[in-house]
């Protein structure tokens, strides 16, 4: 089955979820200390501009969480042989380097693997997992029936 993994994830109100950004705090603290020590206003302005870029965080997509789930080691990975690791590598590369095109996935093997990896990742929240599960079951926009 072909799936467009660029589908955006949303919160429970339908607002987009955003990817967390890594912040180089050690570097920024040193820059701030240097600017304060020398009363360098240009240095302070430069640091404020860097901080403003944090507001431009990209929206989180299904591809983002699947890539993280595949590339970040999980406890059962020690049981994988070389072939198993290569299969994970091929799958993550197919998802990551698809140039925005839908990705062909094996519904019998790869989709269950992706869902299993997602459950073991940092993205295992009900909000994210539920959307990804519904996405692979062709009803991403329909909330679960109570």
Number of C-alpha atoms within 10 A of each C-alpha: 10 11 14 15 22 17 16 16 23 17 12 10 6 9 10 15 17 16 13 11 11 7 11 8 9 9 9 15 12 11 16 20 13 14 18 13 9 10 12 12 11 10 17 17 13 14 16 13 11 13 12 10 9 13 9 9 12 13 16 19 20 18 21 19 23 22 19 16 23 23 15 12 13 12 7 8 11 9 9 11 9 8 9 12 15 12 12 17 13 12 19 19 14 15 23 16 10 13 9 12 13 14 20 14 17 12 13 8 9 15 16 14 15 22 18 14 23 23 16 17 19 12 17 17 11 10 13 20 17 14 22 25 17 15 18 17 11 11 13 16 10 10 11 10 4 3
